[in-house]
Amino acid sequence: MSASPLEPPEKSRDSLILHATDNAVSWITLNRPEAMNAITPDQRERLIQLLSDASADPAVRAVVITATGRGFCTGADLRGAPATAGDRVAGDVARIIRLGAQRLVAAVLDCEKPVIAAVNGTAAGLGAHLALACDLVLAAEEARFIEVFVRRGLVPDGGGAYLLPRLVGPHRAKELMFFGDALPAADAERLGLVNRVVPAHALEKTAREWAERLATGPTRVLALTKHLVNTSLDTDRTTAFTAEAAAQEINMTTADAREGVASFVERRTPRFEGR
């Protein structure tokens, strides 16, 4: 039996990003518990690469992002970052955000496999946006979500002003971003930011059950559905309906679509292969 992704084996503790594939699920675990899993540039690039790899690998049919310790992710690691704009050239900050935090959030949104966030603790700043960009969000009872940027005198980045209004509406989004208060997991669930809140001891088990269920589903259907949903709020009805028809046209060329129709006709449970 494989080790729990939330409790990786001792020999892997040196890794800042733990990774394992189990039952067609790619488990990605942030592993800097002493820093509440604040993300370094190297970790960010590793996360982006793992999500890209998951998209391209037919053996991977779902992804879980989680973390060790008390925090899920407290955002980008700002230690060593200059406090003033003294030596910056105009455009530097925008470039750093575009090539850094925004690329990470886009990698989650664009991943062709369903991505589950298993939020074990505090998710703040970019860490909150990393979780909220996932397709499904599970949270331990102790988890908190914090739009911490305003506390630091910063504009929310990493896609926050894009994600939050689409999840909770503009008024709630502004409340969260203007005040920067910690939002307990139960309140996040009530607002629709979280799919389900579970006791900490049940987080890994629930994430595994959900991910393995997704991994036995029609993978291309999930990818196409994810794309349709993610783009629906940015398009008009005509464009959305055209995209829906095109997605179904593409999907009908897959083996899973043929299997789904055949299983219905034959009155049996479908056996999807993700192809």
MIDOSE-1310 file (N, C-alpha, C; in nm, 2 decimals, decimal comma, always signed):
residues 275
msas	+0,08/-0,12/+0,00/+0,00/+0,00/+0,00/+0,09/+0,12/+0,00; +0,05/+0,22/-0,09/+0,14/+0,34/-0,09/+0,12/+0,43/+0,03; +0,22/+0,52/+0,05/+0,21/+0,61/+0,16/+0,11/+0,72/+0,13; +0,04/+0,77/+0,24/-0,05/+0,88/+0,22/+0,02/+1,00/+0,17
plep	-0,04/+1,07/+0,06/+0,03/+1,19/+0,01/+0,04/+1,30/+0,11; -0,05/+1,30/+0,21/-0,04/+1,40/+0,32/+0,07/+1,37/+0,42; +0,12/+1,25/+0,42/+0,22/+1,21/+0,51/+0,33/+1,13/+0,43; +0,41/+1,20/+0,35/+0,51/+1,14/+0,26/+0,61/+1,07/+0,34
peks	+0,67/+0,97/+0,28/+0,78/+0,89/+0,35/+0,90/+0,98/+0,39; +0,97/+0,94/+0,49/+1,08/+1,02/+0,54/+1,19/+1,04/+0,44; +1,21/+0,94/+0,35/+1,32/+0,96/+0,25/+1,29/+1,07/+0,15; +1,16/+1,11/+0,15/+1,13/+1,22/+0,05/+1,12/+1,36/+0,11
rdsl	+1,15/+1,37/+0,24/+1,13/+1,49/+0,31/+1,22/+1,61/+0,26; +1,33/+1,57/+0,19/+1,42/+1,68/+0,14/+1,35/+1,75/+0,02; +1,25/+1,69/-0,04/+1,19/+1,75/-0,16/+1,09/+1,86/-0,12; +1,10/+1,97/-0,18/+1,00/+2,08/-0,15/+0,87/+2,06/-0,22
ilha	+0,87/+1,98/-0,32/+0,74/+1,94/-0,39/+0,75/+1,79/-0,40; +0,66/+1,73/-0,33/+0,65/+1,58/-0,34/+0,55/+1,54/-0,45; +0,59/+1,44/-0,52/+0,50/+1,40/-0,63/+0,50/+1,24/-0,64; +0,38/+1,19/-0,66/+0,36/+1,05/-0,68/+0,23/+1,03/-0,76
tdna	+0,23/+0,93/-0,85/+0,11/+0,89/-0,92/+0,06/+0,76/-0,87; -0,07/+0,76/-0,83/-0,13/+0,64/-0,77/-0,27/+0,62/-0,82; -0,30/+0,51/-0,88/-0,43/+0,48/-0,94/-0,48/+0,59/-1,03; -0,39/+0,63/-1,12/-0,41/+0,73/-1,22/-0,43/+0,87/-1,17
vswi	-0,40/+0,89/-1,04/-0,41/+1,02/-0,98/-0,27/+1,08/-0,95; -0,24/+1,20/-1,00/-0,11/+1,27/-0,98/-0,13/+1,35/-0,85; -0,05/+1,31/-0,74/-0,06/+1,38/-0,61/+0,06/+1,47/-0,61; +0,03/+1,60/-0,59/+0,13/+1,71/-0,58/+0,12/+1,77/-0,44
tlnr	+0,23/+1,76/-0,37/+0,22/+1,80/-0,23/+0,33/+1,90/-0,20; +0,29/+2,02/-0,16/+0,38/+2,13/-0,11/+0,44/+2,08/+0,02; +0,57/+2,09/+0,03/+0,64/+2,04/+0,15/+0,74/+2,13/+0,20; +0,70/+2,25/+0,24/+0,78/+2,34/+0,32/+0,70/+2,38/+0,45
peam	+0,67/+2,29/+0,53/+0,58/+2,31/+0,65/+0,64/+2,42/+0,74; +0,77/+2,43/+0,75/+0,83/+2,53/+0,84/+0,81/+2,67/+0,79; +0,77/+2,69/+0,66/+0,74/+2,82/+0,60/+0,60/+2,83/+0,56; +0,51/+2,74/+0,62/+0,37/+2,74/+0,59/+0,35/+2,73/+0,44
nait	+0,44/+2,66/+0,38/+0,44/+2,63/+0,23/+0,43/+2,75/+0,14; +0,49/+2,86/+0,19/+0,51/+2,97/+0,10/+0,59/+2,93/-0,03; +0,55/+2,97/-0,14/+0,60/+2,91/-0,27/+0,73/+2,99/-0,31; +0,84/+2,93/-0,34/+0,95/+2,99/-0,39/+0,94/+2,98/-0,55
pdqr	+1,02/+3,06/-0,62/+1,02/+3,05/-0,76/+1,04/+2,91/-0,82; +1,14/+2,84/-0,76/+1,17/+2,70/-0,80/+1,05/+2,61/-0,78; +0,98/+2,62/-0,67/+0,86/+2,54/-0,64/+0,75/+2,58/-0,74; +0,73/+2,71/-0,77/+0,63/+2,75/-0,87/+0,66/+2,68/-1,00
erli	+0,78/+2,68/-1,05/+0,81/+2,62/-1,18/+0,79/+2,47/-1,18; +0,82/+2,41/-1,06/+0,80/+2,27/-1,05/+0,65/+2,23/-1,06; +0,57/+2,31/-0,99/+0,42/+2,30/-1,00/+0,37/+2,31/-1,14; +0,41/+2,41/-1,21/+0,37/+2,44/-1,35/+0,41/+2,32/-1,43
qlls	+0,53/+2,27/-1,42/+0,57/+2,15/-1,50/+0,49/+2,03/-1,47; +0,46/+2,00/-1,34/+0,39/+1,88/-1,30/+0,24/+1,89/-1,36; +0,19/+2,01/-1,36/+0,05/+2,02/-1,41/+0,05/+2,01/-1,57; +0,16/+2,06/-1,63/+0,17/+2,04/-1,77/+0,19/+1,89/-1,81
dasa	+0,27/+1,82/-1,73/+0,30/+1,68/-1,75/+0,17/+1,60/-1,73; +0,09/+1,64/-1,63/-0,04/+1,57/-1,61/-0,13/+1,58/-1,73; -0,13/+1,70/-1,79/-0,22/+1,72/-1,90/-0,18/+1,63/-2,02; -0,05/+1,61/-2,04/+0,00/+1,53/-2,15/+0,01/+1,38/-2,13
dpav	+0,00/+1,34/-2,00/+0,02/+1,20/-1,97/-0,11/+1,12/-1,97; -0,13/+1,03/-2,06/-0,26/+0,96/-2,06/-0,28/+0,87/-1,94; -0,17/+0,84/-1,87/-0,18/+0,75/-1,75/-0,23/+0,83/-1,63; -0,23/+0,97/-1,64/-0,28/+1,05/-1,53/-0,42/+1,10/-1,57
ravv	-0,52/+1,08/-1,48/-0,66/+1,11/-1,52/-0,72/+1,20/-1,41; -0,64/+1,24/-1,31/-0,69/+1,34/-1,21/-0,57/+1,39/-1,14; -0,58/+1,50/-1,07/-0,47/+1,56/-1,00/-0,52/+1,61/-0,86; -0,44/+1,59/-0,76/-0,47/+1,65/-0,63/-0,35/+1,74/-0,59
itat	-0,38/+1,86/-0,54/-0,28/+1,95/-0,49/-0,31/+1,96/-0,34; -0,21/+1,93/-0,26/-0,23/+1,94/-0,11/-0,09/+1,98/-0,05; -0,08/+1,97/+0,08/+0,04/+2,02/+0,15/+0,06/+1,95/+0,28; +0,18/+1,96/+0,33/+0,21/+1,91/+0,46/+0,21/+2,02/+0,57
grgf	+0,20/+1,98/+0,69/+0,20/+2,08/+0,80/+0,07/+2,15/+0,83; +0,08/+2,27/+0,89/-0,04/+2,34/+0,93/-0,09/+2,43/+0,82; -0,01/+2,46/+0,72/-0,06/+2,55/+0,62/-0,07/+2,49/+0,48; -0,17/+2,52/+0,40/-0,17/+2,48/+0,27/-0,07/+2,56/+0,18
ctga	-0,08/+2,69/+0,18/+0,01/+2,77/+0,12/-0,02/+2,92/+0,16; +0,08/+2,99/+0,21/+0,06/+3,12/+0,25/+0,11/+3,23/+0,14; +0,11/+3,18/+0,02/+0,14/+3,27/-0,09/+0,29/+3,26/-0,14; +0,33/+3,36/-0,22/+0,46/+3,36/-0,27/+0,56/+3,40/-0,16
dlrg	+0,68/+3,33/-0,16/+0,78/+3,36/-0,06/+0,84/+3,49/-0,09; +0,82/+3,60/-0,02/+0,87/+3,73/-0,04/+1,00/+3,76/+0,03; +1,05/+3,66/+0,10/+1,18/+3,69/+0,17/+1,29/+3,72/+0,07; +1,36/+3,83/+0,09/+1,46/+3,87/+0,00/+1,42/+3,96/-0,11
apat	+1,28/+3,98/-0,12/+1,23/+4,07/-0,22/+1,26/+4,21/-0,18; +1,29/+4,30/-0,27/+1,32/+4,44/-0,23/+1,19/+4,51/-0,18; +1,21/+4,59/-0,07/+1,09/+4,66/-0,01/+1,05/+4,78/-0,09; +1,15/+4,84/-0,16/+1,12/+4,96/-0,23/+1,14/+4,94/-0,38
agdr	+1,10/+5,04/-0,46/+1,11/+5,03/-0,60/+1,24/+5,10/-0,65; +1,33/+5,12/-0,57/+1,45/+5,19/-0,60/+1,52/+5,15/-0,73; +1,55/+5,02/-0,75/+1,63/+4,98/-0,86/+1,54/+4,92/-0,97; +1,41/+4,93/-0,96/+1,32/+4,87/-1,06/+1,31/+4,95/-1,18
vagd	+1,29/+4,89/-1,29/+1,26/+4,96/-1,42/+1,11/+4,94/-1,44; +1,05/+5,04/-1,50/+0,91/+5,03/-1,53/+0,88/+4,91/-1,61; +0,78/+4,83/-1,56/+0,74/+4,71/-1,63/+0,79/+4,58/-1,56; +0,89/+4,60/-1,47/+0,95/+4,48/-1,40/+0,84/+4,41/-1,32
vari	+0,77/+4,48/-1,24/+0,67/+4,41/-1,15/+0,56/+4,34/-1,23; +0,51/+4,41/-1,33/+0,41/+4,35/-1,42/+0,47/+4,22/-1,48; +0,59/+4,22/-1,53/+0,65/+4,11/-1,59/+0,67/+3,99/-1,49; +0,71/+4,03/-1,37/+0,73/+3,92/-1,27/+0,60/+3,85/-1,23
irlg	+0,49/+3,93/-1,22/+0,36/+3,88/-1,19/+0,31/+3,79/-1,31; +0,32/+3,85/-1,43/+0,28/+3,78/-1,55/+0,35/+3,64/-1,57; +0,48/+3,64/-1,55/+0,56/+3,52/-1,57/+0,56/+3,43/-1,45; +0,51/+3,48/-1,33/+0,52/+3,40/-1,21/+0,38/+3,36/-1,16
aqrl	+0,32/+3,44/-1,07/+0,19/+3,40/-1,01/+0,08/+3,37/-1,12; +0,07/+3,45/-1,22/-0,03/+3,43/-1,32/-0,01/+3,30/-1,40; +0,11/+3,27/-1,43/+0,14/+3,14/-1,50/+0,10/+3,02/-1,41; +0,12/+3,03/-1,28/+0,09/+2,92/-1,19/-0,06/+2,90/-1,19
vaav	-0,14/+3,01/-1,17/-0,29/+2,99/-1,17/-0,34/+2,95/-1,30; -0,28/+3,00/-1,41/-0,32/+2,96/-1,54/-0,29/+2,81/-1,57; -0,18/+2,76/-1,51/-0,15/+2,62/-1,53/-0,26/+2,53/-1,47; -0,31/+2,57/-1,35/-0,42/+2,50/-1,29/-0,55/+2,50/-1,38
ldce	-0,58/+2,63/-1,42/-0,71/+2,64/-1,50/-0,70/+2,57/-1,63; -0,58/+2,57/-1,69/-0,56/+2,51/-1,82/-0,53/+2,36/-1,82; -0,50/+2,30/-1,70/-0,47/+2,16/-1,69/-0,59/+2,08/-1,75; -0,56/+1,99/-1,84/-0,66/+1,91/-1,91/-0,72/+1,80/-1,82
kpvi	-0,67/+1,78/-1,70/-0,73/+1,68/-1,61/-0,79/+1,76/-1,50; -0,90/+1,70/-1,44/-0,96/+1,77/-1,32/-0,86/+1,78/-1,21; -0,86/+1,89/-1,14/-0,77/+1,92/-1,03/-0,85/+1,95/-0,90; -0,81/+1,87/-0,80/-0,87/+1,89/-0,67/-0,77/+1,96/-0,58
aavn	-0,82/+2,06/-0,50/-0,74/+2,11/-0,39/-0,78/+2,05/-0,26; -0,69/+1,99/-0,19/-0,72/+1,94/-0,06/-0,65/+2,03/+0,04; -0,72/+2,13/+0,09/-0,67/+2,24/+0,17/-0,66/+2,20/+0,31; -0,54/+2,18/+0,36/-0,52/+2,12/+0,50/-0,51/+2,23/+0,60
gtaa	-0,48/+2,36/+0,56/-0,46/+2,46/+0,66/-0,48/+2,60/+0,59; -0,41/+2,70/+0,64/-0,42/+2,83/+0,59/-0,38/+2,84/+0,44; -0,47/+2,90/+0,36/-0,45/+2,94/+0,22/-0,46/+3,09/+0,21; -0,34/+3,15/+0,19/-0,34/+3,30/+0,19/-0,28/+3,35/+0,06
glga	-0,33/+3,47/+0,02/-0,27/+3,53/-0,10/-0,27/+3,44/-0,22; -0,16/+3,42/-0,28/-0,14/+3,33/-0,40/-0,18/+3,19/-0,36; -0,16/+3,15/-0,23/-0,20/+3,02/-0,19/-0,35/+3,00/-0,20; -0,43/+3,11/-0,16/-0,57/+3,10/-0,17/-0,61/+3,09/-0,32
hlal	-0,55/+3,16/-0,41/-0,58/+3,16/-0,55/-0,54/+3,03/-0,61; -0,43/+2,97/-0,57/-0,40/+2,84/-0,62/-0,51/+2,74/-0,59; -0,56/+2,74/-0,47/-0,67/+2,65/-0,43/-0,80/+2,68/-0,51; -0,83/+2,81/-0,52/-0,96/+2,85/-0,58/-0,96/+2,83/-0,73
acdl	-0,84/+2,82/-0,79/-0,83/+2,79/-0,93/-0,86/+2,64/-0,96; -0,85/+2,56/-0,86/-0,88/+2,42/-0,88/-1,02/+2,39/-0,92; -1,05/+2,28/-0,98/-1,19/+2,25/-1,02/-1,28/+2,21/-0,90; -1,23/+2,15/-0,80/-1,30/+2,11/-0,68/-1,21/+2,15/-0,56
vlaa	-1,27/+2,19/-0,46/-1,20/+2,23/-0,34/-1,25/+2,16/-0,21; -1,17/+2,08/-0,15/-1,20/+2,02/-0,02/-1,11/+2,09/+0,08; -1,17/+2,11/+0,20/-1,10/+2,18/+0,30/-1,12/+2,11/+0,44; -1,01/+2,11/+0,51/-1,02/+2,06/+0,65/-1,09/+2,17/+0,73
eear	-1,15/+2,13/+0,84/-1,22/+2,22/+0,93/-1,13/+2,34/+0,98; -1,00/+2,31/+0,99/-0,91/+2,41/+1,04/-0,87/+2,51/+0,93; -0,90/+2,48/+0,81/-0,85/+2,56/+0,70/-0,91/+2,70/+0,70; -0,83/+2,80/+0,65/-0,87/+2,94/+0,64/-0,83/+2,99/+0,51
fiev	-0,91/+3,09/+0,45/-0,87/+3,15/+0,33/-0,86/+3,30/+0,35; -0,75/+3,36/+0,31/-0,72/+3,50/+0,35/-0,67/+3,57/+0,22; -0,74/+3,68/+0,18/-0,70/+3,77/+0,08/-0,60/+3,87/+0,15; -0,48/+3,83/+0,17/-0,39/+3,90/+0,26/-0,33/+4,02/+0,19
fvrr	-0,34/+4,04/+0,07/-0,27/+4,15/-0,01/-0,29/+4,28/+0,06; -0,42/+4,32/+0,09/-0,45/+4,45/+0,14/-0,37/+4,48/+0,27; -0,34/+4,37/+0,35/-0,27/+4,39/+0,47/-0,12/+4,43/+0,44; -0,07/+4,40/+0,33/+0,06/+4,43/+0,29/+0,07/+4,56/+0,20
glvp	-0,05/+4,62/+0,18/-0,05/+4,74/+0,09/-0,03/+4,70/-0,06; -0,08/+4,58/-0,09/-0,06/+4,53/-0,23/-0,20/+4,51/-0,30; -0,20/+4,52/-0,43/-0,31/+4,49/-0,51/-0,32/+4,33/-0,52; -0,43/+4,27/-0,51/-0,44/+4,13/-0,53/-0,38/+4,08/-0,67
dggg	-0,30/+3,99/-0,67/-0,25/+3,93/-0,80/-0,27/+3,78/-0,80; -0,21/+3,72/-0,90/-0,23/+3,58/-0,91/-0,37/+3,54/-0,95; -0,44/+3,63/-1,02/-0,57/+3,60/-1,07/-0,68/+3,62/-0,97; -0,66/+3,68/-0,86/-0,76/+3,69/-0,76/-0,88/+3,77/-0,80
ayll	-0,86/+3,88/-0,86/-0,97/+3,97/-0,90/-1,04/+3,91/-1,02; -0,99/+3,81/-1,08/-1,06/+3,74/-1,19/-1,14/+3,62/-1,13; -1,08/+3,55/-1,04/-1,14/+3,43/-0,98/-1,26/+3,46/-0,89; -1,23/+3,55/-0,79/-1,33/+3,57/-0,68/-1,47/+3,62/-0,73
prlv	-1,47/+3,72/-0,82/-1,61/+3,76/-0,86/-1,68/+3,65/-0,93; -1,62/+3,57/-1,00/-1,68/+3,46/-1,07/-1,73/+3,35/-0,98; -1,67/+3,34/-0,86/-1,71/+3,24/-0,76/-1,81/+3,29/-0,66; -1,80/+3,42/-0,62/-1,89/+3,47/-0,52/-1,96/+3,60/-0,55
gphr	-1,94/+3,65/-0,67/-2,00/+3,78/-0,71/-1,91/+3,90/-0,67; -1,93/+4,01/-0,73/-1,84/+4,13/-0,70/-1,85/+4,18/-0,56; -1,97/+4,19/-0,50/-1,97/+4,24/-0,37/-1,90/+4,16/-0,26; -1,92/+4,03/-0,26/-1,85/+3,94/-0,17/-1,70/+3,95/-0,20
akel	-1,66/+3,95/-0,33/-1,52/+3,95/-0,37/-1,45/+4,08/-0,31; -1,52/+4,19/-0,32/-1,46/+4,31/-0,27/-1,45/+4,31/-0,12; -1,55/+4,25/-0,05/-1,55/+4,24/+0,09/-1,42/+4,16/+0,14; -1,40/+4,05/+0,07/-1,28/+3,97/+0,11/-1,15/+4,04/+0,08
mffg	-1,15/+4,11/-0,04/-1,02/+4,17/-0,08/-1,00/+4,31/-0,01; -1,11/+4,38/+0,02/-1,09/+4,51/+0,09/-1,04/+4,50/+0,23; -1,10/+4,40/+0,31/-1,07/+4,38/+0,45/-0,96/+4,28/+0,48; -0,94/+4,18/+0,39/-0,83/+4,09/+0,42/-0,86/+4,00/+0,54
dalp	-0,98/+3,98/+0,58/-1,01/+3,90/+0,70/-0,99/+3,75/+0,67; -0,96/+3,68/+0,77/-0,95/+3,53/+0,76/-1,09/+3,47/+0,74; -1,11/+3,39/+0,64/-1,24/+3,33/+0,62/-1,23/+3,18/+0,66; -1,30/+3,14/+0,77/-1,30/+3,00/+0,81/-1,35/+2,91/+0,70
aada	-1,31/+2,78/+0,70/-1,35/+2,69/+0,60/-1,50/+2,68/+0,59; -1,57/+2,68/+0,70/-1,72/+2,66/+0,70/-1,78/+2,78/+0,63; -1,73/+2,90/+0,65/-1,79/+3,02/+0,58/-1,75/+3,02/+0,43; -1,63/+2,97/+0,40/-1,59/+2,95/+0,26/-1,69/+2,86/+0,19
erlg	-1,73/+2,75/+0,26/-1,82/+2,65/+0,20/-1,96/+2,72/+0,18; -2,00/+2,80/+0,28/-2,13/+2,87/+0,27/-2,13/+2,96/+0,15; -2,02/+3,03/+0,12/-2,01/+3,12/+0,01/-1,99/+3,06/-0,12; -1,96/+2,93/-0,12/-1,94/+2,86/-0,25/-1,80/+2,85/-0,30
lvnr	-1,70/+2,89/-0,21/-1,56/+2,88/-0,25/-1,51/+2,74/-0,23; -1,58/+2,66/-0,14/-1,53/+2,53/-0,11/-1,65/+2,43/-0,14; -1,61/+2,32/-0,19/-1,72/+2,22/-0,22/-1,76/+2,14/-0,09; -1,66/+2,11/-0,01/-1,69/+2,03/+0,11/-1,59/+2,06/+0,22
vvpa	-1,63/+2,07/+0,34/-1,54/+2,08/+0,46/-1,55/+1,95/+0,53; -1,44/+1,89/+0,57/-1,43/+1,76/+0,64/-1,33/+1,77/+0,76; -1,34/+1,68/+0,85/-1,24/+1,68/+0,96/-1,11/+1,66/+0,90; -1,00/+1,71/+0,97/-0,87/+1,70/+0,92/-0,83/+1,55/+0,89
hale	-0,87/+1,46/+0,97/-0,83/+1,32/+0,96/-0,90/+1,26/+0,83; -1,00/+1,32/+0,78/-1,07/+1,27/+0,67/-1,04/+1,33/+0,53; -0,95/+1,43/+0,54/-0,92/+1,51/+0,42/-0,86/+1,42/+0,31; -0,75/+1,35/+0,35/-0,68/+1,27/+0,25/-0,77/+1,16/+0,19
ktar	-0,85/+1,10/+0,28/-0,94/+0,99/+0,24/-1,05/+1,05/+0,14; -1,10/+1,16/+0,17/-1,20/+1,22/+0,08/-1,14/+1,26/-0,05; -1,03/+1,32/-0,05/-0,96/+1,37/-0,17/-0,93/+1,24/-0,26; -0,88/+1,14/-0,19/-0,85/+1,01/-0,27/-0,98/+0,96/-0,33
ewae	-1,09/+0,95/-0,26/-1,21/+0,90/-0,31/-1,26/+0,98/-0,43; -1,26/+1,11/-0,41/-1,30/+1,20/-0,52/-1,21/+1,18/-0,65; -1,08/+1,19/-0,62/-0,99/+1,18/-0,73/-1,00/+1,05/-0,81; -1,00/+0,94/-0,73/-1,01/+0,81/-0,80/-1,14/+0,79/-0,87
rlat	-1,25/+0,85/-0,82/-1,37/+0,85/-0,90/-1,36/+0,92/-1,03; -1,30/+1,04/-1,02/-1,27/+1,12/-1,15/-1,18/+1,04/-1,24; -1,09/+0,97/-1,19/-0,99/+0,90/-1,27/-1,05/+0,78/-1,34; -1,16/+0,73/-1,30/-1,23/+0,62/-1,37/-1,34/+0,68/-1,47
gptr	-1,35/+0,81/-1,48/-1,45/+0,87/-1,57/-1,39/+0,89/-1,71; -1,48/+0,95/-1,79/-1,43/+0,97/-1,93/-1,35/+1,10/-1,93; -1,22/+1,08/-1,94/-1,12/+1,19/-1,92/-1,14/+1,31/-2,01; -1,16/+1,27/-2,14/-1,17/+1,38/-2,24/-1,30/+1,46/-2,22
vlal	-1,41/+1,39/-2,18/-1,53/+1,46/-2,14/-1,51/+1,56/-2,03; -1,43/+1,52/-1,93/-1,40/+1,61/-1,82/-1,32/+1,73/-1,86; -1,22/+1,70/-1,95/-1,14/+1,81/-2,00/-1,22/+1,91/-2,08; -1,31/+1,86/-2,17/-1,39/+1,95/-2,25/-1,49/+2,03/-2,17
tkhl	-1,55/+1,96/-2,07/-1,65/+2,02/-1,98/-1,58/+2,13/-1,90; -1,46/+2,10/-1,85/-1,38/+2,20/-1,77/-1,36/+2,33/-1,86; -1,32/+2,31/-1,98/-1,30/+2,42/-2,07/-1,42/+2,50/-2,09; -1,54/+2,43/-2,12/-1,66/+2,50/-2,14/-1,70/+2,59/-2,02
vnts	-1,69/+2,53/-1,90/-1,73/+2,60/-1,78/-1,64/+2,72/-1,76; -1,51/+2,70/-1,77/-1,41/+2,80/-1,74/-1,43/+2,92/-1,83; -1,47/+2,90/-1,96/-1,48/+3,01/-2,05/-1,62/+3,06/-2,06; -1,72/+3,00/-2,00/-1,86/+3,04/-2,02/-1,88/+3,18/-1,97
ldtd	-1,82/+3,23/-1,86/-1,85/+3,36/-1,81/-1,78/+3,47/-1,88; -1,69/+3,43/-1,98/-1,62/+3,53/-2,06/-1,68/+3,54/-2,20; -1,79/+3,47/-2,23/-1,84/+3,47/-2,37/-1,99/+3,50/-2,37; -2,04/+3,53/-2,48/-2,18/+3,55/-2,50/-2,25/+3,41/-2,53
rtta	-2,38/+3,41/-2,53/-2,45/+3,28/-2,55/-2,42/+3,22/-2,68; -2,42/+3,29/-2,79/-2,39/+3,23/-2,92/-2,25/+3,16/-2,92; -2,15/+3,23/-2,87/-2,02/+3,17/-2,87/-2,02/+3,05/-2,78; -2,08/+3,06/-2,66/-2,08/+2,94/-2,57/-2,15/+2,82/-2,63
ftae	-2,27/+2,85/-2,70/-2,34/+2,74/-2,76/-2,26/+2,68/-2,88; -2,19/+2,76/-2,95/-2,10/+2,71/-3,06/-1,99/+2,62/-3,00; -1,93/+2,67/-2,89/-1,82/+2,59/-2,83/-1,87/+2,46/-2,78; -1,99/+2,46/-2,72/-2,05/+2,34/-2,67/-2,07/+2,24/-2,78
aaaq	-2,13/+2,28/-2,89/-2,15/+2,19/-3,00/-2,02/+2,13/-3,06; -1,92/+2,22/-3,07/-1,79/+2,18/-3,12/-1,72/+2,08/-3,02; -1,74/+2,10/-2,89/-1,68/+2,01/-2,79/-1,75/+1,87/-2,80; -1,88/+1,87/-2,82/-1,95/+1,74/-2,84/-1,90/+1,67/-2,96
einm	-1,88/+1,75/-3,07/-1,83/+1,69/-3,20/-1,70/+1,62/-3,18; -1,61/+1,69/-3,11/-1,48/+1,64/-3,08/-1,49/+1,51/-2,99; -1,57/+1,52/-2,89/-1,59/+1,41/-2,79/-1,64/+1,29/-2,86; -1,73/+1,30/-2,96/-1,79/+1,18/-3,02/-1,69/+1,10/-3,10
ttad	-1,56/+1,15/-3,11/-1,46/+1,07/-3,18/-1,38/+0,98/-3,08; -1,41/+1,00/-2,95/-1,33/+0,92/-2,85/-1,39/+0,78/-2,82; -1,30/+0,70/-2,77/-1,34/+0,56/-2,74/-1,44/+0,57/-2,62; -1,42/+0,66/-2,53/-1,51/+0,66/-2,41/-1,65/+0,70/-2,45
areg	-1,66/+0,79/-2,55/-1,80/+0,82/-2,60/-1,87/+0,70/-2,66; -1,79/+0,62/-2,74/-1,85/+0,50/-2,79/-1,88/+0,40/-2,69; -1,80/+0,39/-2,59/-1,82/+0,30/-2,47/-1,94/+0,34/-2,39; -1,96/+0,47/-2,37/-2,07/+0,52/-2,30/-2,20/+0,49/-2,37
vasf	-2,21/+0,51/-2,50/-2,33/+0,48/-2,57/-2,36/+0,33/-2,57; -2,25/+0,25/-2,60/-2,27/+0,11/-2,60/-2,31/+0,05/-2,47; -2,26/+0,10/-2,36/-2,30/+0,06/-2,23/-2,45/+0,09/-2,20; -2,49/+0,20/-2,25/-2,63/+0,24/-2,23/-2,72/+0,14/-2,30
verr	-2,69/+0,12/-2,43/-2,77/+0,03/-2,51/-2,77/-0,11/-2,45; -2,65/-0,16/-2,40/-2,64/-0,29/-2,34/-2,67/-0,30/-2,20; -2,72/-0,19/-2,14/-2,76/-0,19/-2,00/-2,66/-0,24/-1,90; -2,54/-0,18/-1,91/-2,43/-0,22/-1,82/-2,35/-0,10/-1,78
tprf	-2,27/-0,11/-1,68/-2,19/+0,00/-1,63/-2,08/+0,02/-1,73; -2,05/+0,15/-1,77/-1,95/+0,18/-1,87/-1,81/+0,16/-1,80; -1,71/+0,12/-1,89/-1,57/+0,10/-1,85/-1,49/+0,20/-1,93; -1,48/+0,32/-1,87/-1,40/+0,43/-1,94/-1,25/+0,41/-1,93
egr	-1,18/+0,44/-2,03/-1,03/+0,42/-2,03/-0,96/+0,55/-2,05; -1,03/+0,66/-2,05/-0,97/+0,79/-2,06/-0,92/+0,83/-2,20; -0,97/+0,76/-2,30/-0,92/+0,78/-2,44/-1,04/+0,81/-2,53
